[in-house]
């Protein structure tokens, strides 16, 4: 029996969390790279020097912690505004549904 279209797949929550955390980490590193490249942009300094400066264990730890906190905050706001299940949109009804059919 195929799953219903409204029920989420078992790993969909984990996959969505990983994608959102990875996106936050990407934004963190791109912002860090822009600042570092502007700071080191002088004679003899190149893009590779800026890349070498930003990819450290400390920056990675900061990125993971910040992304985790950001994910928890956005997930809380999503549940608060949309209801329990993000796809059900809480109180919204199907507009194509008749009163007697729902």
C-alpha positions as CSV (number, residue, x, y, z in Angstrom):
1,X,0.0,0.0,0.0
2,X,1.6,3.4,-1.0
3,X,1.9,6.0,1.7
4,X,-0.6,8.8,1.7
5,X,0.6,12.1,0.2
6,X,0.2,13.9,3.5
7,X,2.3,11.5,5.6
8,X,6.0,12.3,5.6
9,X,8.6,9.8,4.7
10,X,10.6,8.4,7.6
11,X,13.8,10.2,6.8
12,X,12.3,13.4,5.4
13,X,12.7,15.3,8.7
14,X,16.3,14.3,9.0
15,X,17.0,15.2,5.4
16,X,15.4,18.6,5.7
17,X,17.3,19.3,8.9
18,X,20.6,18.4,7.2
19,X,19.8,20.5,4.2
20,X,18.9,23.5,6.4
21,X,22.0,23.2,8.6
22,X,24.2,22.8,5.5
23,X,22.7,25.9,4.0
24,X,23.3,27.9,7.2
25,X,26.9,26.7,7.2
26,X,27.3,27.7,3.6
27,X,26.0,31.2,4.4
28,X,28.4,31.5,7.3
29,X,31.4,30.5,5.3
30,X,30.5,32.7,2.3
31,X,30.1,35.7,4.7
32,X,33.4,34.8,6.3
33,X,35.1,34.5,3.0
34,X,33.9,37.8,1.8
35,X,35.2,39.5,4.9
36,X,38.5,37.7,4.8
37,X,39.1,38.3,1.1
38,X,38.5,42.0,1.5
39,X,40.9,42.1,4.5
40,X,43.7,40.2,2.8
41,X,43.2,41.6,-0.7
42,X,46.6,43.2,-1.2
43,X,49.7,42.7,-3.3
44,X,50.7,39.0,-3.3
45,X,47.6,37.8,-1.6
46,X,45.1,35.8,-3.5
47,X,41.8,34.0,-3.2
48,X,43.6,30.8,-2.0
49,X,45.1,32.7,0.9
50,X,41.7,33.8,2.0
51,X,40.4,30.2,1.7
52,X,43.3,28.9,3.8
53,X,42.6,31.5,6.5
54,X,38.8,30.7,6.9
55,X,38.9,26.8,6.9
56,X,40.0,26.2,10.5
57,X,38.7,23.9,13.2
58,X,37.5,26.9,15.3
59,X,35.5,28.3,12.4
60,X,34.0,24.9,11.7
61,X,33.0,24.5,15.3
62,X,31.4,28.0,15.3
63,X,29.6,27.2,12.1
64,X,28.2,23.9,13.4
65,X,27.0,25.5,16.7
66,X,25.5,28.6,14.9
67,X,23.8,26.4,12.3
68,X,22.3,24.1,15.0
69,X,21.0,27.0,17.0
70,X,19.6,28.6,13.8
71,X,17.9,25.4,12.8
72,X,16.2,25.0,16.2
73,X,15.0,28.7,16.2
74,X,13.6,28.4,12.6
75,X,12.0,25.1,13.4
76,X,10.3,26.6,16.5
77,X,9.1,29.5,14.4
78,X,7.8,27.2,11.7
79,X,5.9,25.1,14.1
80,X,4.5,28.2,15.9
81,X,3.3,29.8,12.7
82,X,2.2,26.8,10.7
83,X,1.0,24.4,13.3
84,X,2.3,21.0,14.2
85,X,2.9,19.6,10.8
86,X,4.6,22.0,8.3
87,X,2.7,20.7,5.3
88,X,-0.7,20.6,6.9
89,X,-0.7,24.4,7.5
90,X,-2.6,23.9,10.7
91,X,-6.1,25.3,10.4
92,X,-6.4,25.7,6.7
93,X,-9.0,23.6,4.8
94,X,-8.9,22.2,1.4
95,X,-10.6,24.8,-0.9
96,X,-11.8,22.2,-3.3
97,X,-13.6,20.2,-0.6
98,X,-17.3,20.6,0.0
99,X,-18.6,20.9,3.5
100,X,-20.3,17.5,3.4
101,X,-17.3,15.8,1.8
102,X,-14.7,16.8,4.3
